[in-house]
Amino acid sequence: MRMLTWIHVGDLHASDEDGYESLSHLSAVVDDINARMRHGVDFAFLPGDNANHATAEQYARIRAVLEGMPLPLHAIPGDHDFEDGDLVAFHEGLDADPLPRRVAINGRACLFLDVVSAGAGGPDFRLGDAQHAWLANELTQAKASGAAPLVFMHAYPGDLAEGGEAVARLFAEAGVAFVDTGHTHYNELLNDGAVLYGATRSTGQIEEDDGAPGYTVVNVDEGVVSWRFCRLRDPRPFVMITQPADGRLVTDPASRQVVAASGAMRIRAKVFGEDIRSVTASLPGGPTVAMSPVAGEPCVWEAHVQGSAVETEADITVVATDRHGAVGDDTIQALTAAEATRRERQDAALGSDAHAVEAWPAHGILGSQLGPNKNGRHW
């Protein structure tokens, strides 16, 4: 099954209150995607809180910027899009499809949800009975197909006003590979032992990392999830190892997420940039191996490496160089199956931020929870 890759542009909160700063950032994101990313990405995702006050003008300004977006776009609403008590302006302003909806992309079911319409406004997030039943049916069908589904919603199940743990259990039982969310305003990853969750910081109300704007790139490669935040000021090439998984993101020790104790492994990476001339993979104390582009999979490179025996974990580094000599790299800490099995998860409700992974600055996780929903200021 072909790798699935998308770009997540965090909550815009488009408003004249800050001079539409978020739309300046969005315009820069669109330009960056056009210049460097579009050939290796399947779609872009807007996670809600698009217009800060759900006005026609705010949506018109967003849509004007998005006209330059080179990718298919999937947008869902957040509580700010529901400020008038309905989603008429959201759907009309962004020409957004009705929700919930299922979209098949590269053979995977992508389920886009509305967690605001069944609530009373503000952070009263709910699925409602009809959508819950729809979700359960879609997850059952996806599980029967054998391809792990993906879910897109504005907030974690742990943020739902009711039934959050039941929803997270549905995700776990269906083998959902990843749930992509907004709302937090800060970058965060959760691993509850069954499902991975990710949140990307706001595009318009940024408190962490000195306000550096950017977007997240997410890959699902044969069931292995990789996640990395790309700041607009970061150098290119932009590199992401897509197999095996970093130990923080392992949910299944019996899968391609882990490495063999023998040291034999297949390494795959996504490399974004112009005119890439070489890509190499290496292990500490082991060989540096040239990677080759994979036919039919844009921007994907692969190598088979035979390193030393691995007792618990192994650092894997991939380095890419373009024709100008510019260098980009990525390093992960892969685990053996035995080590992944040994590691314990928090004894807490599924789908809650009690399962947040530790800080991972190289991938944009600062661990500060610096945003209005946790430790930030009120906007």
GUTI-737967 format. One record per residue (C-alpha): residue in three letters; x, y, z. Coordinates in steps of 0.1 Angstrom, whole numbers, padded with zeros to 4 digits, always signed. Example, Ala and Ser with C-alpha at 12.3 -4.5 7.8 and 13.67 -1.06 7.14 Angstrom:
// residues 2
ALA+0123-0045+0078
SER+0137-0011+0071
END
This chain:
// residues 379
MET+0000+0000+0000
ARG+0014+0034-0010
MET+0025+0057+0018
LEU+0000+0084+0028
THR+0014+0118+0036
TRP-0005+0150+0046
ILE+0003+0185+0059
HIS-0015+0198+0089
VAL-0018+0236+0091
GLY-0028+0244+0127
ASP-0058+0265+0139
LEU-0058+0297+0119
HIS-0080+0319+0141
ALA-0082+0344+0112
SER-0092+0378+0125
ASP-0086+0415+0120
GLU-0078+0417+0157
ASP-0042+0408+0149
GLY-0042+0422+0114
TYR-0048+0388+0099
GLU-0013+0377+0109
SER-0024+0340+0106
LEU-0032+0346+0070
SER+0003+0360+0063
HIS+0016+0328+0079
LEU-0008+0307+0058
SER+0003+0324+0026
ALA+0039+0316+0035
VAL+0029+0280+0041
VAL+0012+0278+0008
ASP+0043+0292-0009
ASP+0066+0267+0009
ILE+0044+0238-0001
ASN+0044+0250-0037
ALA+0081+0253-0038
ARG+0093+0222-0019
MET+0066+0198-0007
ARG+0037+0193-0031
HIS+0051+0164-0051
GLY+0053+0142-0020
VAL+0021+0151-0002
ASP-0014+0138-0007
PHE-0035+0165+0009
ALA-0036+0194+0034
PHE-0057+0195+0066
LEU-0073+0224+0085
PRO-0083+0212+0120
GLY-0109+0238+0129
ASP-0110+0272+0145
ASN-0104+0285+0110
ALA-0122+0319+0114
ASN-0119+0334+0148
HIS-0155+0347+0149
ALA-0170+0328+0120
THR-0177+0359+0099
ALA-0181+0359+0061
GLU-0152+0383+0058
GLN-0129+0361+0077
TYR-0138+0330+0056
ALA-0135+0351+0024
ARG-0100+0361+0033
ILE-0090+0325+0042
ARG-0104+0312+0009
ALA-0085+0338-0011
VAL-0052+0326+0004
LEU-0061+0289-0001
GLU-0067+0295-0038
GLY-0030+0291-0042
MET-0029+0258-0023
PRO-0016+0231-0047
LEU-0031+0202-0027
PRO-0065+0188-0021
LEU-0078+0204+0011
HIS-0099+0189+0039
ALA-0113+0213+0065
ILE-0133+0206+0097
PRO-0148+0231+0122
GLY-0137+0240+0157
ASP-0156+0259+0184
HIS-0148+0293+0169
ASP-0163+0282+0136
PHE-0195+0275+0156
GLU-0197+0309+0172
ASP-0231+0317+0156
GLY-0246+0284+0168
ASP-0244+0268+0133
LEU-0218+0260+0107
VAL-0235+0277+0077
ALA-0207+0303+0074
PHE-0180+0277+0077
HIS-0194+0255+0050
GLU-0203+0283+0026
GLY-0171+0303+0033
LEU-0147+0274+0027
ASP-0169+0254+0004
ALA-0164+0226+0029
ASP-0181+0192+0025
PRO-0208+0180+0049
LEU-0197+0161+0080
PRO-0191+0135+0091
ARG-0175+0121+0059
ARG-0153+0092+0048
VAL-0127+0098+0021
ALA-0106+0069+0008
ILE-0070+0081+0001
ASN-0043+0057-0010
GLY-0064+0028+0001
ARG-0071+0041+0037
ALA-0103+0053+0052
CYS-0099+0089+0064
LEU-0128+0098+0087
PHE-0135+0136+0092
LEU-0156+0144+0122
ASP-0177+0174+0136
VAL-0173+0176+0174
VAL-0190+0210+0177
SER-0225+0209+0162
ALA-0239+0186+0189
GLY-0226+0208+0217
ALA-0238+0241+0232
GLY-0209+0262+0219
GLY-0174+0269+0231
PRO-0154+0238+0243
ASP-0186+0217+0247
PHE-0173+0191+0223
ARG-0197+0162+0215
LEU-0202+0137+0187
GLY-0239+0132+0192
ASP-0257+0098+0189
ALA-0261+0098+0151
GLN-0224+0106+0144
HIS-0213+0081+0171
ALA-0232+0054+0153
TRP-0218+0065+0119
LEU-0183+0064+0133
ALA-0187+0029+0149
ASN-0200+0016+0116
GLU-0172+0031+0095
LEU-0145+0019+0119
THR-0160-0017+0117
GLN-0158-0016+0079
ALA-0123-0002+0079
LYS-0111-0029+0103
ALA-0126-0056+0081
SER-0107-0041+0051
GLY-0074-0047+0069
ALA-0061-0011+0064
ALA-0058+0009+0096
PRO-0081+0039+0094
LEU-0072+0075+0102
VAL-0094+0100+0121
PHE-0095+0138+0119
MET-0113+0158+0147
HIS-0109+0191+0164
ALA-0100+0178+0199
TYR-0089+0147+0216
PRO-0115+0122+0228
GLY-0104+0132+0263
ASP-0117+0167+0256
LEU-0152+0155+0247
ALA-0179+0166+0272
GLU-0193+0130+0273
GLY-0184+0096+0260
GLY-0147+0104+0253
GLU-0133+0072+0268
ALA-0159+0052+0248
VAL-0148+0069+0216
ALA-0111+0063+0223
ARG-0119+0026+0230
LEU-0136+0025+0196
PHE-0104+0038+0180
ALA-0083+0013+0199
GLU-0105-0017+0190
ALA-0106-0007+0153
GLY-0068-0003+0151
VAL-0069+0034+0142
ALA-0033+0043+0132
PHE-0035+0080+0140
VAL-0060+0107+0152
ASP-0051+0142+0140
THR-0064+0171+0160
GLY-0062+0209+0166
HIS-0074+0229+0195
THR-0044+0227+0218
HIS-0024+0256+0201
TYR+0008+0237+0209
ASN+0025+0207+0193
GLU+0019+0174+0211
LEU+0019+0137+0206
LEU+0000+0111+0226
ASN+0006+0073+0227
ASP-0019+0055+0248
GLY-0005+0021+0239
ALA-0031+0014+0212
VAL-0035+0047+0192
LEU-0013+0077+0183
TYR-0028+0112+0186
GLY-0012+0144+0173
ALA-0020+0181+0177
THR-0003+0209+0158
ARG+0002+0244+0172
SER-0019+0273+0161
THR-0010+0292+0129
GLY-0024+0325+0143
GLN-0020+0323+0181
ILE+0015+0309+0187
GLU+0030+0311+0221
GLU+0057+0284+0220
ASP+0090+0285+0202
ASP+0091+0323+0201
GLY+0061+0323+0178
ALA+0078+0305+0149
PRO+0051+0295+0123
GLY+0051+0263+0104
TYR+0031+0231+0097
THR+0033+0194+0105
VAL+0040+0166+0081
VAL+0025+0132+0089
ASN+0032+0099+0072
VAL+0016+0065+0075
ASP+0040+0039+0059
GLU+0027+0004+0060
GLY+0012+0011+0094
VAL+0042+0030+0107
VAL+0034+0066+0117
SER+0060+0094+0116
TRP+0053+0130+0126
ARG+0075+0161+0124
PHE+0068+0198+0127
CYS+0084+0219+0099
ARG+0091+0255+0108
LEU+0091+0278+0078
ARG+0126+0290+0087
ASP+0140+0254+0089
PRO+0165+0245+0062
ARG+0158+0222+0033
PRO+0160+0194+0024
PHE+0134+0183+0050
VAL+0139+0147+0060
MET+0116+0123+0078
ILE+0123+0086+0086
THR+0091+0067+0079
GLN+0103+0031+0088
PRO+0110+0019+0114
ALA+0092+0040+0140
ASP+0107+0062+0167
GLY+0103+0044+0200
ARG+0079+0071+0212
LEU+0055+0061+0184
VAL+0055+0023+0188
THR+0021+0008+0195
ASP+0026-0027+0181
PRO+0058-0045+0189
ALA+0049-0073+0164
SER+0049-0049+0134
ARG+0073-0030+0111
GLN+0074-0003+0138
VAL+0103-0020+0156
VAL+0137-0033+0145
ALA+0151-0069+0145
ALA+0175-0078+0173
SER+0198-0092+0145
GLY+0205-0056+0133
ALA+0190-0063+0099
MET+0165-0036+0090
ARG+0148-0018+0061
ILE+0150+0020+0065
ARG+0127+0042+0046
ALA+0125+0080+0045
LYS+0106+0108+0029
VAL+0129+0136+0016
PHE+0114+0169+0006
GLY+0135+0194-0014
GLU+0147+0203-0049
ASP+0171+0182-0069
ILE+0181+0157-0042
ARG+0215+0142-0052
SER+0222+0117-0024
VAL+0205+0102+0007
THR+0223+0079+0032
ALA+0213+0059+0062
SER+0236+0050+0091
LEU+0237+0034+0125
PRO+0261+0042+0154
GLY+0293+0022+0148
GLY+0278+0007+0117
PRO+0279+0012+0080
THR+0267+0043+0061
VAL+0246+0030+0033
ALA+0233+0048+0002
MET+0196+0049-0001
SER+0177+0046-0034
PRO+0145+0063-0046
VAL+0115+0041-0046
ALA+0097+0038-0080
GLY+0061+0050-0079
GLU+0064+0067-0045
PRO+0074+0104-0048
CYS+0101+0116-0024
VAL+0105+0081-0008
TRP+0140+0066-0004
GLU+0149+0032+0009
ALA+0179+0010+0020
HIS+0185-0024+0036
VAL+0211-0022+0064
GLN+0228-0050+0083
GLY+0241-0035+0115
SER+0254-0049+0147
ALA+0231-0069+0169
VAL+0206-0046+0188
GLU+0199-0053+0224
THR+0172-0027+0231
GLU+0174+0003+0209
ALA+0193+0018+0179
ASP+0197+0054+0167
ILE+0191+0056+0130
THR+0201+0087+0110
VAL+0192+0096+0074
VAL+0211+0125+0057
ALA+0200+0141+0024
THR+0221+0164+0002
ASP+0208+0185-0027
ARG+0226+0198-0058
HIS+0236+0230-0040
GLY+0252+0210-0012
ALA+0225+0219+0013
VAL+0220+0191+0039
GLY+0190+0179+0059
ASP+0188+0151+0083
ASP+0166+0131+0107
THR+0174+0108+0136
ILE+0151+0084+0155
GLN+0156+0060+0183
ALA+0142+0027+0172
LEU+0133-0001+0196
THR+0135-0039+0194
ALA+0102-0058+0200
ALA+0114-0069+0234
GLU+0122-0033+0245
ALA+0089-0020+0231
THR+0069-0047+0249
ARG+0087-0039+0282
ARG+0079-0002+0282
GLU+0048+0006+0301
ARG+0020+0032+0294
GLN+0003+0055+0318
ASP-0026+0040+0336
ALA-0050+0067+0325
ALA-0081+0071+0302
LEU-0074+0063+0266
GLY-0073+0093+0243
SER-0063+0117+0270
ASP-0032+0139+0272
ALA-0020+0119+0302
HIS-0003+0099+0275
ALA+0017+0128+0261
VAL+0051+0117+0249
GLU+0082+0134+0264
ALA+0097+0165+0248
TRP+0112+0158+0214
PRO+0126+0192+0202
ALA+0141+0178+0170
HIS+0105+0170+0158
GLY+0089+0201+0173
ILE+0076+0187+0206
LEU+0086+0211+0233
GLY+0065+0196+0261
SER+0055+0231+0275
GLN+0018+0228+0266
LEU+0021+0265+0261
GLY-0013+0276+0247
PRO-0046+0289+0260
ASN-0060+0255+0267
LYS-0032+0246+0292
ASN-0004+0270+0302
GLY-0008+0299+0278
ARG-0025+0332+0280
HIS-0061+0339+0273
TRP-0068+0351+0237
END
